[in-house]
Amino acid sequence: MSTPWHQMGAAEVAAALRTDPTAGLTEAECRRRLEEYGPNQLEGAPRVPWWRILFAQFQDFMVVVLLMATAISYGMGETADAITIVVIVVLNAVL
């Protein structure tokens, strides 16, 4: 078929699909097409585990910089700053 579907009239599309626009497909034709083409379903994408999504948040360059700043702050005795940065990084990863 060379004509795109959207440029065809309803009668032309019905004829190309070998169906009746008012009655639809017969039960036998439905079964035959289901066997030939399978169900009209999209394949689902594999789910990514939650821990992998969480880990990916910590691979961002800016997050690594913030974690290094946390270590430096803690090493300099600025515990409050270190805790604040860690809380922000964790909240960013969780949300």
Secondary structure, 3 states (H helix, E strand, C coil): CCCCHHHCCHHHHHHHCCCECCCECCHHHHHHHHHHHCCCCCCCCCCCCHHHHHHHHCCCHHHHHHHHHHHHHHHCCCHHHHHHHHHHHHHHHHC
